[in-house]
């Protein structure tokens, strides 16, 4: 993944914010947070975003599947400082939506992720339910 567009690295554009504590176990031999730990922080942030966005209410009778996730590691993160996870919806499609995320530590963006999620019903892609689409629109990245 190439370095993301600088507009996507602006924390003020992201409507959802959650703080995560770092753990000693998240460090690698170089004394910075390892990439696997950062990927898990993105996952945790995305799940908390789903809870905060009313995901379950709008998706009744449907489920979501992560179709792809890309991560750009931009700077080192350090223990024991907390990480702030920021999330926003970048795009809405017919049966999918794209969530972008930042990991920020001490006002410095250390990683960026983009995940495409697909709405599934009866084991096949399905159009986003209207109620769900409406709830996601409030979480679009700010201009």
C-alpha positions as CSV (number, residue, x, y, z in Angstrom):
1,X,0.0,0.0,0.0
2,X,1.3,3.4,-0.9
3,X,1.4,6.2,1.7
4,X,-2.2,7.4,2.0
5,X,-3.4,10.7,0.7
6,X,-2.5,13.4,3.3
7,X,-6.2,14.4,3.6
8,X,-6.9,10.9,5.0
9,X,-4.3,11.5,7.7
10,X,-6.2,14.5,9.2
11,X,-7.5,13.3,12.5
12,X,-10.2,16.0,12.6
13,X,-12.0,14.3,9.7
14,X,-12.8,11.2,11.7
15,X,-16.1,11.1,13.6
16,X,-15.3,8.1,15.9
17,X,-12.6,8.1,18.5
18,X,-11.6,5.4,21.0
19,X,-8.5,5.1,23.2
20,X,-6.6,1.8,23.6
21,X,-4.0,1.0,26.2
22,X,-0.8,-0.4,25.0
23,X,0.7,-3.5,26.6
24,X,4.3,-4.6,27.3
25,X,3.5,-7.7,25.2
26,X,2.8,-5.4,22.2
27,X,6.5,-4.5,21.9
28,X,9.0,-6.2,19.5
29,X,12.7,-6.7,20.1
30,X,13.3,-3.1,18.7
31,X,11.3,-1.7,21.6
32,X,8.4,-0.4,19.5
33,X,4.9,-1.6,19.0
34,X,4.9,-4.6,16.6
35,X,2.8,-4.6,13.5
36,X,0.7,-7.5,14.6
37,X,-0.3,-5.5,17.8
38,X,-1.2,-2.5,15.6
39,X,-3.3,-4.7,13.3
40,X,-5.2,-6.0,16.4
41,X,-5.7,-2.4,17.5
42,X,-7.3,-1.6,14.2
43,X,-9.6,-4.6,14.6
44,X,-10.5,-3.6,18.1
45,X,-11.2,-0.1,16.9
46,X,-13.4,-1.3,14.0
47,X,-15.4,-3.5,16.3
48,X,-16.0,-0.6,18.8
49,X,-16.9,1.6,15.8
50,X,-19.5,-1.1,14.7
51,X,-21.0,-1.0,18.2
52,X,-21.0,2.8,18.4
53,X,-22.6,3.1,14.9
54,X,-25.6,1.0,15.7
55,X,-24.3,-1.8,13.4
56,X,-26.4,-4.6,14.9
57,X,-29.7,-2.7,14.8
58,X,-29.3,-1.7,11.2
59,X,-28.1,-5.1,10.0
60,X,-30.9,-7.4,11.3
61,X,-31.2,-10.5,9.1
62,X,-27.8,-9.7,7.5
63,X,-24.2,-10.0,8.5
64,X,-20.9,-8.4,7.5
65,X,-17.8,-9.9,6.1
66,X,-14.4,-8.2,5.8
67,X,-13.5,-8.4,2.2
68,X,-10.1,-6.7,2.4
69,X,-7.9,-4.8,4.8
70,X,-4.9,-2.7,3.9
71,X,-2.5,-1.2,6.5
72,X,0.2,1.4,6.0
73,X,2.6,1.6,8.9
74,X,3.8,5.2,9.0
75,X,5.8,5.7,12.2
76,X,6.9,3.8,15.3
77,X,4.6,3.5,18.3
78,X,5.8,3.1,21.8
79,X,4.8,1.4,25.1
80,X,3.4,2.5,27.6
81,X,1.7,5.4,25.8
82,X,-1.9,4.9,24.8
83,X,-3.1,4.8,21.2
84,X,-6.1,6.7,19.9
85,X,-8.1,4.8,17.2
86,X,-10.1,7.0,14.8
87,X,-12.6,5.6,12.4
88,X,-14.9,6.9,9.7
89,X,-16.8,5.7,6.7
90,X,-15.0,6.6,3.4
91,X,-17.5,5.2,0.9
92,X,-20.9,3.5,0.7
93,X,-21.6,1.1,-2.2
94,X,-24.6,-1.0,-3.1
95,X,-23.6,-4.0,-0.9
96,X,-20.4,-2.7,0.7
97,X,-18.9,0.1,2.7
98,X,-15.3,1.2,3.3
99,X,-14.0,2.1,6.7
100,X,-10.8,4.1,7.1
101,X,-8.9,4.3,10.4
102,X,-5.9,6.0,12.0
103,X,-3.8,5.0,14.9
104,X,-2.5,8.1,16.7
105,X,0.0,8.4,19.5
106,X,0.9,11.7,21.1
107,X,-0.7,13.6,18.1
108,X,1.4,11.6,15.6
109,X,-0.3,9.3,13.1
110,X,1.5,6.0,13.3
111,X,-0.7,3.8,11.0
112,X,-3.5,4.0,8.5
113,X,-6.0,1.2,7.5
114,X,-8.7,0.8,4.9
115,X,-11.2,-2.1,5.2
116,X,-13.9,-3.0,2.8
117,X,-16.9,-4.7,4.4
118,X,-19.6,-6.5,2.5
119,X,-23.2,-7.0,3.5
120,X,-24.2,-10.7,3.4
121,X,-27.6,-12.4,3.4
122,X,-28.1,-16.1,2.6
123,X,-24.4,-16.5,2.1
124,X,-24.3,-14.0,-0.8
125,X,-23.6,-10.2,-1.1
126,X,-26.8,-8.3,-0.5
127,X,-27.8,-4.6,-0.8
128,X,-27.2,-2.5,2.3
129,X,-30.5,-2.3,4.3
130,X,-31.8,1.3,4.1
131,X,-31.8,1.7,7.9
132,X,-28.1,0.6,8.0
133,X,-27.1,2.9,5.1
134,X,-28.8,5.8,6.9
135,X,-26.9,5.1,10.1
136,X,-23.6,4.8,8.3
137,X,-24.1,8.2,6.6
138,X,-23.7,10.0,9.9
139,X,-20.2,8.4,10.2
140,X,-18.9,9.6,6.9
141,X,-15.5,11.3,7.0
142,X,-15.9,15.0,7.6
143,X,-15.0,17.4,4.7
